[in-house]
């Protein structure tokens, strides 16, 4: 019984991570962060949304444990907390390619 609860909790945590990535703007930000640390203003320009919207997206990614941030003066810089999340992108591309066949 205890093992089933632990397993269910683990799947719940996995779902939170996948849900956090389930938005085109957040996927774009993750992809950009795979190339290195970026200022919030850079991510805002990339996504083409207002600062409030970008901040909300980044908060979702941070709460899921995908990104971390660091304040430097007036700017906040983000980086991937766990860069291996990009491996998931490769898997998604494989699914898309297989679906097209």
N, C-alpha and C positions, 0 to 999 in steps of 0.2 A: 504493500500500500504506500509506504513512504517513498519507495523508488518511483512509483507511478506519479506521485505528486511532484517529485524532483524533476522527472522527465517532462511533465506538463508545464512546469515553471520554465524549463529550458526552452521549450517550443514557444512559449509566450514571449520570452526575451528575444528569440530569433525573429518572431513576427514584428516586434517593435523596431528592430533594425531594418527589416525589409520595408515596413511602412514608412520609416523615416526617409528612405531613398525613393519612395514612390511618388515623385513629382519631377517633371522635366527640369525645372530650375535647380532643384537640389542635385539632380544627376549632373547637370552642367557644372555646378560648383565643385562637386566631388571630383569630376574629371579634371577641372582646372587645378584643384589642390593636389592632384597626383603629380603635377609638375613642380610643386613647391609651395611654400607659404605665400599667402596673398592677404593684402589689406582688404577690409570690408568694402572700401570704395572701388577696388578692382573688381570684386565680385558683383557689386551693384552695376557697374558698367557692363560686365559680361552678360548678366541676366536681363538688364534693361528694365529693372523695376526700381521703385522708390526704396529708400534706405530702410524704412519700417518693414516693408515686405521681405527684403533680403535678410534683415535681422531676425525676423520670425522664422524664416527657412533655416538660418544658421543655428538658431536656438533648438529647433527640432533635431538637427544633425548632432548638435552638442549633447542634448539630452539622451540621444541614442548611443552616444559614445563613439561616434564616427569622426568627429572633429574636436579639436581643442583650440583655445584661443589664448592670446597674450596681449595685454595692453602695453603700448609704448607711446607715451605722451598722450596725444589726442586720438591716436589711431589704434584700432584693434586688428591684430593679424591672426589669421586662421591657418591651420595645417591639419592634415589627416592624422588622426590619433593612431589609427591602424591602417597603414598603407595597403595592406593585402586586400582591402575592400575592393580595390580595382580589379582583382582577379574575378570578382563577381560580374564585372562588366563583360569580361571575355566570355563567361558562361552565358550571359544574356545574349550576346551576339551569336553564339552557337545555336541557341534556341531559335532566334529570329531567322538565321540561315536555314535551319532544318525545317522550319515551318513553311518556308518559301518553296521547298522542294516538292 
